[in-house]
Every structure is written in structure tokens, then in C-alpha cells.
Amino acid sequence: MADCLHIDANCPYVVEEARLHAIGGMVDIKSWPDYMRKAEITIVDTTEVVPGESHQDACDMPCCESRLKFQIWDPNTYRNLVGIHPNARDPRYFVRNALHRHGTKSNMSLEEAEAFFERVKEVAESVKERGVHAQIIAVSDYMHKHENHLGSRPLSEAVNPVFLWGIFHPLAAPKWWKDNCYWIKYDSADTGAEVWMYDERLFDREKIDGQDFKSLNPEGIIPCVDSKGVFRRVERAHGNASEGFNLRGILKPIEDRVFLLKGPTHFLDIREVSYHAHEHYWGESGIGFSDTLEFPHEE
């Protein structure tokens, strides 16, 4: 399932989710009023996982936990409280892994990818009468069905459209984004892009801080250009110090001399931004639609 990794196909949680999915059942999310999600199972290939590398949260059931071979980066309150290891509080061990393949849900030409992102407004408008929450979910679902998560293989092997998901982090971002952000360590002035992202699988996050931008190995660094102004139009929460974003767009070979001199081989032309702030805010911003919604917080 998308929110928690299960290693055993016979895990009770997987069996129940599969049963609900087969009958078209819905799951009631109590913490979000008036929200019912469809039962969902996502198949994830773990054959190339390097033992010891960081991964998302995993099921605590013995059938799954006993087969766990990686660390966890997504905090799980129960796992932390009862001392199940590994958990997100364990020391992080950096593992350089160039094995992860890129996603292949779609394989679009540049023209097809442009058309795909231009339909965001149409997708949002189709559920407008149901409110902003429904629009954000509709846009997110539309993207999720076709986006290709970038792996850690060479970017020349990737196909469009691509998604820089949670394992990618900002190395440099524009000053106009910095106002409420605590994690920006670099100034992107004169770097030729709105934001530069790096892949944590190819960099030690604890050691990259403080290094001179020009001294870094370009492998795993992606300059991102906001040619459609999508990034600049992101609806942001106000006064929140803990915020971030994930980028979707069209991966293109670099031809601009400004970029080539810095080493990277490809850049991301931004077409859609998924925004989050603390635990309360979620938003999607694309061509023709940009909105953010605050969710109730339960202590």
C-alpha cells in the first residue's frame, strides 16, 4: 500500500486491502472529515534495494518486519514508542546506490508530455463543484497515474513525465522562496535555474551542508527551470517555518552553455508542484490550477 511498505503478500493488512480493492470498497479516514479513499495497493520492486539504505516506513507485523533489510526515514510513532528497530530515530548510514531504475508508467514524447500537464486545469475544473479538497486530490491522482519517479540511474535512461519525489531535496532555491523556509542552505543567484535539486541516494545529506556549490560532483544534481511560472505561483501557507515541495515536469537534455559549464547533463522543465507545510497543509500547483488546503490537526 502507498503509505506503508509491506514485505509479505500474505500480510493481513495486504489481504484486507486487496479484498476491499476487489469489491470497490472505500476506507474511511477519520482524521479528515468527509474524506473516503479507495482501497489501494501499489506494487513496488525491491529487488535492487541495497541492504542498509534508507527507505519509507514499513509494516510492523512480524511477517513483514522480519524480512526488513533497510532503514526507515519516515517516522512511525508506534515503532518509535515500542522500540522496534530500525526506525527513523536510528543513526543514518549513507549508502551510495546507483541501481534504482527510473519509473516507466508512461513514455511520452515532449509534445505528449506538454499536453499531459496542460490538462491539469481541465482535471481540476471537472470536480470544482465538490470544493478545493476534491480538486487537489483529483490533480494529485491524475499526476500519480502517469508520472515516472526518478531512480538513481543515469538521467539519459529516464522517460517523461518525471517526478522528483521526497528523496530529492533543494540544494539551491531562489531568494523569494526563502522567507519561510528553514532548510535552504544555498543561494541560487547566477546559477541559471529557479531551483537546484539533489538526490540523497547519491549524496550524504549530513556532509553536503556547507560545501561550496561549485565544488560538488554534478552527478545527482538537477537544475529546474520554471519556464511556465508554475513554481512562482505556488499557493503557500503563511507563517509556517516547515515547508517543502516536490516537482514534476519534463526532463530535457541540457543545451544551454550556462548549465553545461556546471556539469549536469539534464534539466527539469517544471510543470507541476506538490506543496506541503508541516502536517497541516497540502497543495497542488500546475498550469491553470494552484491551491493549498489546511487540514485539521489532531494532537
C-alpha positions as CSV (number, residue, x, y, z in Angstrom):
1,M,0.0,0.0,0.0
2,A,1.2,3.5,-0.8
3,D,1.6,4.8,2.7
4,C,3.4,1.8,4.3
5,L,5.6,-0.8,2.7
6,H,4.5,-4.4,3.3
7,I,7.1,-7.1,2.5
8,D,4.8,-10.2,2.7
9,A,2.0,-10.6,0.2
10,N,0.1,-12.6,2.8
11,C,0.2,-9.8,5.5
12,P,-3.3,-9.4,7.0
13,Y,-3.3,-5.7,6.0
14,V,-2.5,-6.5,2.4
15,V,-5.1,-9.2,2.3
16,E,-7.8,-6.9,3.6
17,E,-6.8,-4.0,1.3
18,A,-6.8,-6.4,-1.6
19,R,-10.3,-7.6,-0.6
20,L,-11.6,-4.1,-0.4
21,H,-10.0,-3.2,-3.7
22,A,-11.6,-6.2,-5.4
23,I,-15.1,-5.2,-4.4
24,G,-14.5,-1.5,-5.0
25,G,-14.6,-0.7,-1.3
26,M,-13.8,2.6,0.4
27,V,-11.7,3.3,3.5
28,D,-12.9,6.0,6.0
29,I,-10.1,8.3,7.1
30,K,-11.3,9.5,10.5
31,S,-8.8,12.4,10.8
32,W,-10.0,14.0,7.6
33,P,-13.8,14.8,7.8
34,D,-15.8,14.0,4.7
35,Y,-13.0,12.1,3.1
36,M,-13.2,8.5,1.9
37,R,-10.3,7.0,-0.1
38,K,-10.5,4.0,-2.4
39,A,-8.7,0.8,-1.3
40,E,-5.3,0.8,-2.9
41,I,-2.3,-1.4,-3.5
42,T,0.8,-0.3,-5.2
43,I,3.4,-2.9,-6.3
44,V,7.0,-1.8,-5.5
45,D,10.1,-3.5,-6.9
46,T,12.6,-4.1,-4.0
47,T,14.9,-6.4,-5.9
48,E,17.5,-3.7,-6.2
49,V,17.3,-2.4,-2.7
50,V,20.8,-2.2,-1.1
51,P,20.8,-3.6,2.4
52,G,21.1,-0.8,4.9
53,E,19.8,2.0,2.6
54,S,17.1,4.3,3.9
55,H,13.5,3.6,2.8
56,Q,10.0,4.6,3.6
57,D,8.0,3.3,6.6
58,A,7.3,-0.4,6.8
59,C,4.7,-2.7,8.3
60,D,5.2,-3.7,12.0
61,M,3.6,-7.2,11.6
62,P,6.2,-10.0,12.2
63,C,5.6,-11.4,8.7
64,C,6.9,-8.2,7.2
65,E,9.2,-6.8,9.9
66,S,11.3,-10.0,10.0
67,R,12.2,-9.5,6.3
68,L,13.1,-5.8,6.6
69,K,16.6,-5.1,5.2
70,F,16.7,-1.4,5.1
71,Q,16.5,1.6,7.3
72,I,13.4,3.8,7.8
73,W,13.3,7.5,7.1
74,D,9.6,8.1,7.7
75,P,8.8,8.3,11.5
76,N,6.3,5.8,12.8
77,T,5.1,6.8,16.2
78,Y,4.2,3.2,17.3
79,R,7.5,1.8,16.1
80,N,9.4,4.5,17.9
81,L,7.5,4.2,21.2
82,V,7.9,0.4,21.5
83,G,11.5,0.4,20.4
84,I,11.1,-1.6,17.1
85,H,14.2,-1.2,15.0
86,P,15.1,0.1,12.6
87,N,13.1,3.3,13.0
88,A,13.6,6.9,12.0
89,R,15.5,7.7,15.2
90,D,18.3,5.3,14.4
91,P,21.6,6.6,13.1
92,R,21.6,7.2,9.4
93,Y,24.0,5.1,7.3
94,F,24.8,6.6,4.0
95,V,24.6,4.1,1.2
96,R,25.6,5.1,-2.4
97,N,23.3,3.3,-4.6
98,A,23.2,3.7,-8.4
99,L,20.9,0.7,-9.0
100,H,17.4,2.1,-8.8
101,R,15.7,2.1,-12.1
102,H,13.5,5.0,-13.3
103,G,9.8,4.6,-13.3
104,T,8.1,3.6,-16.5
105,K,4.4,4.2,-16.0
106,S,4.4,6.4,-19.1
107,N,6.8,7.1,-22.0
108,M,5.7,10.3,-23.6
109,S,7.3,12.4,-26.3
110,L,7.9,16.1,-25.4
111,E,4.7,17.1,-27.2
112,E,2.7,14.4,-25.4
113,A,4.2,15.5,-22.0
114,E,3.3,19.1,-22.6
115,A,-0.3,18.1,-23.4
116,F,-0.4,15.9,-20.3
117,F,0.4,18.8,-18.0
118,E,-1.8,21.3,-19.8
119,R,-4.8,19.1,-18.9
120,V,-4.4,20.0,-15.2
121,K,-6.9,22.8,-15.4
122,E,-9.4,20.6,-17.0
123,V,-9.0,17.9,-14.3
124,A,-9.4,20.5,-11.5
125,E,-12.5,22.1,-13.2
126,S,-14.2,18.7,-13.6
127,V,-14.6,18.4,-9.8
128,K,-14.8,22.1,-8.9
129,E,-18.3,21.9,-7.5
130,R,-17.0,19.5,-4.8
131,G,-14.6,22.0,-3.4
132,V,-10.8,22.6,-3.2
133,H,-10.1,19.4,-1.4
134,A,-11.6,17.3,-4.3
135,Q,-9.7,19.4,-6.8
136,I,-6.3,18.9,-5.1
137,I,-7.0,15.1,-4.9
138,A,-8.1,15.0,-8.5
139,V,-4.9,16.7,-9.7
140,S,-2.7,14.5,-7.5
141,D,-4.4,11.3,-8.7
142,Y,-4.1,12.4,-12.3
143,M,-0.4,13.0,-11.9
144,H,0.2,9.8,-9.9
145,K,-1.3,7.6,-12.6
146,H,1.2,8.8,-15.2
147,E,4.3,10.2,-13.5
148,N,7.6,8.4,-13.5
149,H,9.5,8.5,-10.3
150,L,13.2,9.2,-11.0
151,G,15.5,6.5,-9.9
152,S,19.3,6.8,-9.4
153,R,20.3,5.5,-12.8
154,P,21.7,8.0,-15.4
155,L,19.1,10.6,-16.4
156,S,19.6,9.7,-20.0
157,E,17.6,6.5,-19.3
158,A,14.6,8.3,-17.8
159,V,11.3,8.9,-19.8
160,N,8.8,11.6,-19.4
161,P,6.9,12.9,-17.5
162,V,9.0,12.7,-14.4
163,F,8.5,13.3,-10.6
164,L,11.2,14.5,-8.2
165,W,9.8,12.8,-5.2
166,G,10.7,13.0,-1.5
167,I,14.2,11.6,-1.9
168,F,15.1,14.8,-3.9
169,H,16.0,17.9,-1.8
170,P,16.7,21.5,-2.6
171,L,20.3,22.3,-2.9
172,A,19.7,25.9,-4.1
173,A,16.5,27.9,-4.2
174,P,15.6,31.5,-5.1
175,K,15.5,34.2,-2.5
176,W,11.8,34.8,-3.0
177,W,11.2,31.2,-1.7
178,K,13.4,31.6,1.4
179,D,11.1,33.8,3.5
180,N,9.6,30.9,5.5
181,C,12.0,28.1,4.8
182,Y,14.5,26.8,7.3
183,W,16.3,24.2,5.1
184,I,17.6,26.3,2.3
185,K,21.4,26.4,2.6
186,Y,22.5,27.8,-0.8
187,D,21.8,30.9,-2.8
188,S,20.7,30.1,-6.4
189,A,21.7,33.5,-7.7
190,D,23.6,33.3,-11.0
191,T,23.2,29.5,-11.2
192,G,20.8,29.6,-14.2
193,A,17.8,27.9,-12.6
194,E,15.0,28.7,-10.2
195,V,15.9,25.7,-8.0
196,W,18.6,23.0,-8.0
197,M,17.6,19.6,-6.5
198,Y,19.9,16.8,-5.4
199,D,19.3,13.0,-5.0
200,E,20.1,11.9,-1.4
201,R,20.9,8.4,-2.7
202,L,24.0,10.0,-4.4
203,F,24.9,12.5,-1.7
204,D,25.5,12.2,2.1
205,R,22.9,14.8,3.4
206,E,24.9,15.3,6.6
207,K,28.1,16.1,4.8
208,I,26.8,18.2,1.9
209,D,25.9,21.2,4.1
210,G,28.4,24.0,4.0
211,Q,30.2,22.9,0.8
212,D,30.8,25.3,-1.9
213,F,28.2,24.9,-4.7
214,K,30.8,24.8,-7.5
215,S,32.9,22.0,-5.8
216,L,30.1,19.4,-5.8
217,N,30.0,16.5,-8.2
218,P,27.2,17.2,-10.7
219,E,26.0,13.6,-10.7
220,G,22.6,13.5,-8.9
221,I,22.1,17.3,-9.2
222,I,19.3,18.5,-11.4
223,P,18.7,22.2,-12.3
224,C,15.0,23.0,-12.5
225,V,13.7,25.8,-14.8
226,D,10.3,27.4,-14.2
227,S,9.6,28.3,-17.8
228,K,5.8,28.4,-17.3
229,G,5.8,30.2,-13.9
230,V,4.3,27.3,-12.1
231,F,6.8,27.3,-9.2
232,R,6.3,31.1,-8.7
233,R,2.5,30.7,-8.4
234,V,2.5,28.0,-5.7
235,E,-0.1,28.8,-3.0
236,R,1.9,28.7,0.2
237,A,0.9,28.6,3.9
238,H,1.6,31.8,5.7
239,G,4.0,32.0,8.6
240,N,4.9,28.3,8.6
241,A,8.6,27.5,9.1
242,S,8.5,23.9,8.0
243,E,7.5,23.7,4.3
244,G,8.7,21.9,1.2
245,F,7.8,20.9,-2.3
246,N,8.1,18.1,-4.8
247,L,8.5,18.9,-8.5
248,R,7.0,17.3,-11.6
249,G,7.9,18.2,-15.2
250,I,9.6,17.4,-18.4
251,L,13.2,16.1,-18.3
252,K,15.3,17.5,-21.2
253,P,18.9,17.2,-22.3
254,I,20.9,20.4,-21.4
255,E,22.0,22.5,-24.4
256,D,22.3,25.8,-22.6
257,R,26.0,26.6,-22.1
258,V,25.3,28.1,-18.7
259,F,24.2,24.7,-17.4
260,L,26.8,22.7,-19.3
261,L,29.6,24.6,-17.7
262,K,28.4,23.4,-14.3
263,G,28.4,19.8,-15.2
264,P,24.8,18.4,-15.2
265,T,23.6,16.7,-18.3
266,H,19.8,17.2,-18.0
267,F,17.4,19.8,-16.5
268,L,13.8,19.6,-15.4
269,D,11.3,22.0,-17.0
270,I,8.8,22.4,-14.1
271,R,5.2,21.9,-14.9
272,E,3.6,20.9,-11.6
273,V,4.5,21.4,-7.9
274,S,3.2,19.4,-5.0
275,Y,3.4,21.6,-1.9
276,H,3.3,20.7,1.8
277,A,3.8,22.6,5.1
278,H,4.2,20.9,8.5
279,E,1.4,18.3,8.9
280,H,-1.5,20.7,8.1
281,Y,-1.1,21.9,4.5
282,W,-1.2,20.2,1.2
283,G,-1.5,21.8,-2.2
284,E,-1.1,21.2,-6.0
285,S,0.0,23.8,-8.4
286,G,0.1,23.3,-12.2
287,I,-0.9,25.1,-15.4
288,G,-4.3,26.6,-14.8
289,F,-4.7,25.4,-11.2
290,S,-3.0,26.3,-7.9
291,D,-4.4,25.9,-4.4
292,T,-3.5,24.9,-0.9
293,L,-5.7,23.5,1.8
294,E,-5.3,23.3,5.6
295,F,-6.3,20.1,7.3
296,P,-7.4,19.8,10.9
297,H,-4.6,18.7,13.3
298,E,-5.2,16.1,15.9
299,E,-3.0,16.0,18.9
